[in-house]
Amino acid sequence: MPSVRRVSHEFLERQGLTTVFGNPGSNELPFLAELPDSFRYVLGLHEGAVVGMADGFAQATGRAVLVNLHAASGSGNAMGALTNAVASRTPLVILAGQQLRSAVGLEANLANVDAPALMKPLVGWAAEPACAEDVPRALAQAVFEARLQQRPTYLSVPYDDWAADCEDNALAVLDRNVQRASLPSGEQGRRLVEDVTSARRPALVLGGDIDSAGLFHDAVRLAERLGGPVWAAPSLFRLPFPNRHPLFRGVLPAGIAPVSEAFEGHDLVLVLGAPVFRYHEHLPGPYLPRGTRLVQVTDDASAAARAPMGEALVADPGAVIDLLMKVLDAPAAAEAAYRPVPEPQTADGPAMHPEEVFAALRDTLPEDTAYVVESTSTNSSWWRQMDLRRPGSYYFPAAGGLGFGLPGSVGVAMAQPGRPTVGVIGDGSANYGITALWTAAQQQVPLTVVLLRNGTYGALRWFGDLLGVPDAPGLDIPGLDLTRVAEGYGVPSRQVNGAEELRAVLAERPDGPRLIQVDTALTTPS
């Protein structure tokens, strides 16, 4: 009879989960034994970086990805990065090792007591099989749950299970296929169409799920049919709409009052592919202006259930877009005139203004460049200067957890080596995922990291002013030279001074990773 390990490997191979991001411990080695040649194991030097790389890879490919972690300590190290994957609805399948079964109850060293509870409530599903024979079925459930829920799952497997024999019934899992479809009923569709077509001043709010689901261009066509303003939902992790399109009004501020103010004068707000809403700043007020209705369409049932206002339809946003396109009149045949980009601001002194950096990126790099951004204090400068018109152009830590940027950019670049990828990373956030540079060097990932060094946690300084805490300690980080750190990990690096030198360096096209460090003036997110 085949072993649990052999059946599990074959199942993962049939499901296409052959790229494994991991940092193994002793409990994981038995699973990795006899790994087929079709598998690729991508080693990360810290579990947070491992999950960040897998998150970026899964988002860029649109597929579930296998993550291999150690028991309690390794899984615990990954939980900060896991918050971003949960918020971006990334289907990660986390497979963790466990002590052998007879040692778990003894709480032997490296045992993960009550392993599923460790990862809850972050993951959508977590389990440890009751017996070795159930491991292949449980692994299949972990994969299917991740795909169906669009959320990470977690499976803990005692390491002596992998060598156990499977019963013949276990082979049935190899041919399984689970799919999901979610179309509005006839009555639901009729009501939605009536709501939209009868609105006098409709507004559209798009979430990151629109880009994740490949609906970027469809959303543009729908917006042009509606003819009203378009916002991106607050706390944006993917860009669902071209940011210089004449209908685009920007990213909604992450506060209750300013969101309500943005909707003034609109009788209907149609929200597609976003929670309602992921607020951040405590700016209280009414959820909606008087006379404004909100209708949310999402395939995330949890997001629909927890919204504090409005109506919700749990359905595939793509199907709803198709439905609305059939009933809305086509606009006059005219190409949208994209808004021009303003001249970048400059800074006093030797440091560059972030707008100068972003203008250089925009002017020098190809239009299809994918940007992974983790520099919160430069947010307003970013949106003033960038012109992003392609799907998959923008990635941001979905839960705001630092440490996604560098690993995420490695994962995105690995997923699409034919598309330029740039990580725009602040010097503060870089240190949370710095070990990803080693993986980039080992894999020879075609990645450019633009490291913005301002010597402080700029976003925290802005928040300190917002909260009335101007004297908080621990906000400055002087003395960092990330070029030397990157060189130590095997990534060629250089310090760049001035806009012209930056443009010249960006124009180079190296085959592998590189890091460009630029000193920038302190700016605020808004």
GIZIRA-V591811 format. One record per residue. N is the residue number from 1. OMEGA is omega as a letter, one per 20 degrees, with the letter a starting at -180 (* if undefined). D_LAST is the distance of its C-alpha to the last C-alpha in Angstrom with 2 decimals. Layout:
n = [N | N]
omega = [OMEGA | OMEGA]
d_last = [D_LAST | D_LAST]
This chain:
n = [1 | 2 | 3 | 4 | 5 | 6 | 7 | 8 | 9 | 10 | 11 | 12 | 13 | 14 | 15 | 16 | 17 | 18 | 19 | 20 | 21 | 22 | 23 | 24 | 25 | 26 | 27 | 28 | 29 | 30 | 31 | 32 | 33 | 34 | 35 | 36 | 37 | 38 | 39 | 40 | 41 | 42 | 43 | 44 | 45 | 46 | 47 | 48 | 49 | 50 | 51 | 52 | 53 | 54 | 55 | 56 | 57 | 58 | 59 | 60 | 61 | 62 | 63 | 64 | 65 | 66 | 67 | 68 | 69 | 70 | 71 | 72 | 73 | 74 | 75 | 76 | 77 | 78 | 79 | 80 | 81 | 82 | 83 | 84 | 85 | 86 | 87 | 88 | 89 | 90 | 91 | 92 | 93 | 94 | 95 | 96 | 97 | 98 | 99 | 100 | 101 | 102 | 103 | 104 | 105 | 106 | 107 | 108 | 109 | 110 | 111 | 112 | 113 | 114 | 115 | 116 | 117 | 118 | 119 | 120 | 121 | 122 | 123 | 124 | 125 | 126 | 127 | 128 | 129 | 130 | 131 | 132 | 133 | 134 | 135 | 136 | 137 | 138 | 139 | 140 | 141 | 142 | 143 | 144 | 145 | 146 | 147 | 148 | 149 | 150 | 151 | 152 | 153 | 154 | 155 | 156 | 157 | 158 | 159 | 160 | 161 | 162 | 163 | 164 | 165 | 166 | 167 | 168 | 169 | 170 | 171 | 172 | 173 | 174 | 175 | 176 | 177 | 178 | 179 | 180 | 181 | 182 | 183 | 184 | 185 | 186 | 187 | 188 | 189 | 190 | 191 | 192 | 193 | 194 | 195 | 196 | 197 | 198 | 199 | 200 | 201 | 202 | 203 | 204 | 205 | 206 | 207 | 208 | 209 | 210 | 211 | 212 | 213 | 214 | 215 | 216 | 217 | 218 | 219 | 220 | 221 | 222 | 223 | 224 | 225 | 226 | 227 | 228 | 229 | 230 | 231 | 232 | 233 | 234 | 235 | 236 | 237 | 238 | 239 | 240 | 241 | 242 | 243 | 244 | 245 | 246 | 247 | 248 | 249 | 250 | 251 | 252 | 253 | 254 | 255 | 256 | 257 | 258 | 259 | 260 | 261 | 262 | 263 | 264 | 265 | 266 | 267 | 268 | 269 | 270 | 271 | 272 | 273 | 274 | 275 | 276 | 277 | 278 | 279 | 280 | 281 | 282 | 283 | 284 | 285 | 286 | 287 | 288 | 289 | 290 | 291 | 292 | 293 | 294 | 295 | 296 | 297 | 298 | 299 | 300 | 301 | 302 | 303 | 304 | 305 | 306 | 307 | 308 | 309 | 310 | 311 | 312 | 313 | 314 | 315 | 316 | 317 | 318 | 319 | 320 | 321 | 322 | 323 | 324 | 325 | 326 | 327 | 328 | 329 | 330 | 331 | 332 | 333 | 334 | 335 | 336 | 337 | 338 | 339 | 340 | 341 | 342 | 343 | 344 | 345 | 346 | 347 | 348 | 349 | 350 | 351 | 352 | 353 | 354 | 355 | 356 | 357 | 358 | 359 | 360 | 361 | 362 | 363 | 364 | 365 | 366 | 367 | 368 | 369 | 370 | 371 | 372 | 373 | 374 | 375 | 376 | 377 | 378 | 379 | 380 | 381 | 382 | 383 | 384 | 385 | 386 | 387 | 388 | 389 | 390 | 391 | 392 | 393 | 394 | 395 | 396 | 397 | 398 | 399 | 400 | 401 | 402 | 403 | 404 | 405 | 406 | 407 | 408 | 409 | 410 | 411 | 412 | 413 | 414 | 415 | 416 | 417 | 418 | 419 | 420 | 421 | 422 | 423 | 424 | 425 | 426 | 427 | 428 | 429 | 430 | 431 | 432 | 433 | 434 | 435 | 436 | 437 | 438 | 439 | 440 | 441 | 442 | 443 | 444 | 445 | 446 | 447 | 448 | 449 | 450 | 451 | 452 | 453 | 454 | 455 | 456 | 457 | 458 | 459 | 460 | 461 | 462 | 463 | 464 | 465 | 466 | 467 | 468 | 469 | 470 | 471 | 472 | 473 | 474 | 475 | 476 | 477 | 478 | 479 | 480 | 481 | 482 | 483 | 484 | 485 | 486 | 487 | 488 | 489 | 490 | 491 | 492 | 493 | 494 | 495 | 496 | 497 | 498 | 499 | 500 | 501 | 502 | 503 | 504 | 505 | 506 | 507 | 508 | 509 | 510 | 511 | 512 | 513 | 514 | 515 | 516 | 517 | 518 | 519 | 520 | 521 | 522 | 523 | 524 | 525 | 526]
omega = [a | r | r | a | a | r | a | r | a | r | a | r | r | r | r | r | a | r | a | r | a | r | a | r | a | a | a | a | r | r | a | r | r | r | a | a | a | a | r | r | a | a | r | a | r | a | r | r | r | a | r | r | r | r | r | a | a | r | a | r | a | a | r | a | r | r | a | a | r | a | a | a | r | r | r | r | a | a | r | r | a | r | r | a | r | a | r | r | a | a | r | r | a | r | a | r | r | r | r | a | a | a | a | a | r | a | r | r | a | r | r | a | a | a | a | a | a | a | r | j | a | a | r | a | r | a | r | a | a | r | a | a | a | a | a | r | a | r | r | r | r | r | a | r | r | a | a | a | a | a | r | r | a | r | r | a | r | a | r | r | a | a | a | r | r | r | a | a | a | a | a | a | a | a | a | r | a | a | a | r | a | r | r | r | r | a | r | r | a | a | a | r | r | r | a | a | r | a | r | a | a | r | a | r | a | r | a | r | r | r | a | a | r | a | a | a | r | r | r | a | r | a | a | r | r | r | a | a | a | r | r | a | r | r | a | r | r | r | a | a | r | a | r | r | a | r | a | a | r | r | r | r | a | r | a | a | a | r | r | r | r | a | a | r | r | a | r | r | r | a | a | r | a | r | r | h | r | r | r | a | a | r | a | r | r | r | a | r | r | r | a | r | r | r | a | r | a | r | r | a | r | r | r | a | a | a | a | a | r | r | a | r | r | a | r | r | r | r | r | r | r | a | a | a | a | a | a | r | r | r | r | a | r | a | a | r | a | a | r | r | r | r | a | r | r | a | r | r | a | a | r | r | r | r | r | r | a | r | r | r | a | a | a | a | a | a | a | r | r | a | r | a | r | r | a | a | a | a | a | r | r | a | r | a | a | r | a | a | a | r | r | a | a | r | a | r | a | r | a | a | a | a | r | a | a | r | a | r | r | r | r | a | r | a | a | a | r | a | a | r | r | r | r | a | r | a | r | a | a | a | r | a | a | a | r | r | r | r | r | r | a | a | a | a | r | a | r | r | r | a | a | a | r | r | a | r | a | a | r | r | r | r | r | r | a | a | a | r | a | a | a | r | r | a | a | a | a | r | r | r | a | r | a | r | a | r | r | r | r | a | r | a | r | r | a | a | r | a | a | r | r | r | r | a | r | a | r | a | r | a | a | a | r | r | r | a | a | r | a | r | a | r | a | a | a | *]
d_last = [62.69 | 59.25 | 57.01 | 53.82 | 52.01 | 53.62 | 52.91 | 49.28 | 48.81 | 50.42 | 48.29 | 45.05 | 46.43 | 47.31 | 43.85 | 42.22 | 40.62 | 42.05 | 39.00 | 38.66 | 35.81 | 37.19 | 38.00 | 41.49 | 43.45 | 47.16 | 46.89 | 45.38 | 48.02 | 50.56 | 48.16 | 47.48 | 51.22 | 52.70 | 49.34 | 50.26 | 49.67 | 47.38 | 44.74 | 42.11 | 40.94 | 37.59 | 37.57 | 34.47 | 34.85 | 32.84 | 32.57 | 28.77 | 28.70 | 31.46 | 29.59 | 26.39 | 28.58 | 30.42 | 27.26 | 26.08 | 29.68 | 30.19 | 27.04 | 27.99 | 31.64 | 31.23 | 34.04 | 34.80 | 35.07 | 37.29 | 36.05 | 38.77 | 38.05 | 40.22 | 41.20 | 39.53 | 38.06 | 36.77 | 35.43 | 33.75 | 32.06 | 30.59 | 29.15 | 25.65 | 25.33 | 27.11 | 24.36 | 22.22 | 25.32 | 25.96 | 22.55 | 22.85 | 26.47 | 27.99 | 31.81 | 32.71 | 36.29 | 36.52 | 40.11 | 40.86 | 44.12 | 46.12 | 49.17 | 52.48 | 53.39 | 56.07 | 53.70 | 50.78 | 52.66 | 53.71 | 50.08 | 51.07 | 48.65 | 45.91 | 46.71 | 43.79 | 45.19 | 44.01 | 41.85 | 40.33 | 39.03 | 37.01 | 34.53 | 34.38 | 32.35 | 30.00 | 32.33 | 33.78 | 37.32 | 39.05 | 42.74 | 45.53 | 48.67 | 51.69 | 53.97 | 53.95 | 55.31 | 52.23 | 49.76 | 49.77 | 49.24 | 46.45 | 44.76 | 45.05 | 43.49 | 40.54 | 39.99 | 40.48 | 38.39 | 35.43 | 35.84 | 36.52 | 33.75 | 31.21 | 30.64 | 31.95 | 35.50 | 37.51 | 41.21 | 43.09 | 46.50 | 49.20 | 50.22 | 53.90 | 53.15 | 52.51 | 56.15 | 57.62 | 59.52 | 58.19 | 60.39 | 60.97 | 58.83 | 55.74 | 56.07 | 55.20 | 51.51 | 51.56 | 51.88 | 49.31 | 46.57 | 44.14 | 41.96 | 39.88 | 39.68 | 37.88 | 38.67 | 38.46 | 41.92 | 43.47 | 42.78 | 39.17 | 38.60 | 40.40 | 38.29 | 35.00 | 36.22 | 37.32 | 33.98 | 32.14 | 34.79 | 35.32 | 31.69 | 31.20 | 27.44 | 26.33 | 22.80 | 22.19 | 19.80 | 20.33 | 19.88 | 20.23 | 23.93 | 24.45 | 23.86 | 25.74 | 28.66 | 28.93 | 28.06 | 25.39 | 27.78 | 29.37 | 26.11 | 25.75 | 29.33 | 28.89 | 25.84 | 27.84 | 30.76 | 28.81 | 27.16 | 24.35 | 20.57 | 19.17 | 16.10 | 15.46 | 15.77 | 13.11 | 13.11 | 14.29 | 16.83 | 18.55 | 17.75 | 20.31 | 20.05 | 19.71 | 16.17 | 17.67 | 20.34 | 20.87 | 20.66 | 17.31 | 14.53 | 11.89 | 10.98 | 11.50 | 9.17 | 11.13 | 12.71 | 16.12 | 15.77 | 12.86 | 14.65 | 17.82 | 16.60 | 15.64 | 19.26 | 20.94 | 24.01 | 24.42 | 27.61 | 26.94 | 23.99 | 25.28 | 23.42 | 24.76 | 24.49 | 21.88 | 22.12 | 21.48 | 18.80 | 17.24 | 15.20 | 13.45 | 12.06 | 15.13 | 14.61 | 18.20 | 19.77 | 22.06 | 21.47 | 22.40 | 23.30 | 27.02 | 28.85 | 26.40 | 27.82 | 26.07 | 27.96 | 26.81 | 28.63 | 28.40 | 30.99 | 29.55 | 31.88 | 30.15 | 26.82 | 28.88 | 30.80 | 28.01 | 25.88 | 26.06 | 26.66 | 27.88 | 30.50 | 30.47 | 32.63 | 33.05 | 33.88 | 33.00 | 30.12 | 31.91 | 35.06 | 33.30 | 31.75 | 35.30 | 36.73 | 34.43 | 34.95 | 38.67 | 38.50 | 35.79 | 36.99 | 36.06 | 33.97 | 35.65 | 36.00 | 33.25 | 30.75 | 27.09 | 25.70 | 22.47 | 19.80 | 19.98 | 17.44 | 16.36 | 17.66 | 15.59 | 14.46 | 16.78 | 16.88 | 19.66 | 22.08 | 23.09 | 19.86 | 18.14 | 14.63 | 13.09 | 13.14 | 16.86 | 17.32 | 15.87 | 17.88 | 20.88 | 20.51 | 20.28 | 23.24 | 25.42 | 25.37 | 27.06 | 25.37 | 26.19 | 24.44 | 22.99 | 19.82 | 19.30 | 15.85 | 15.25 | 12.67 | 9.73 | 8.14 | 8.28 | 6.85 | 5.06 | 8.34 | 10.35 | 10.09 | 10.65 | 13.70 | 15.33 | 18.15 | 19.28 | 22.36 | 24.33 | 24.65 | 23.74 | 21.27 | 18.41 | 18.79 | 16.45 | 17.76 | 18.30 | 18.62 | 16.02 | 19.11 | 18.97 | 21.94 | 21.60 | 20.25 | 23.41 | 25.95 | 24.25 | 24.28 | 27.94 | 28.75 | 27.15 | 28.98 | 32.20 | 32.00 | 31.82 | 33.29 | 33.80 | 30.12 | 27.95 | 25.47 | 22.75 | 20.97 | 17.68 | 17.73 | 16.35 | 19.22 | 18.62 | 18.61 | 21.44 | 23.90 | 23.73 | 25.32 | 26.89 | 30.34 | 29.38 | 30.01 | 33.67 | 33.88 | 32.26 | 34.94 | 37.76 | 36.91 | 36.18 | 33.05 | 31.81 | 28.29 | 26.05 | 23.63 | 21.13 | 20.38 | 17.46 | 18.80 | 16.93 | 19.22 | 16.96 | 15.04 | 11.64 | 9.82 | 12.70 | 12.40 | 9.00 | 10.82 | 13.84 | 12.54 | 11.45 | 14.96 | 16.82 | 17.92 | 17.33 | 20.53 | 20.37 | 22.50 | 22.15 | 18.71 | 20.15 | 21.96 | 23.92 | 26.82 | 25.65 | 27.15 | 26.50 | 28.79 | 31.74 | 30.81 | 30.45 | 33.78 | 35.37 | 34.43 | 35.88 | 32.82 | 33.20 | 30.39 | 29.57 | 27.35 | 26.06 | 25.45 | 24.21 | 23.05 | 26.63 | 27.78 | 24.92 | 25.85 | 29.47 | 28.94 | 26.87 | 29.73 | 32.08 | 32.82 | 34.11 | 35.78 | 34.29 | 31.18 | 29.63 | 26.83 | 25.16 | 23.50 | 21.20 | 20.08 | 16.49 | 14.77 | 12.27 | 8.59 | 5.53 | 3.81 | 0.00]
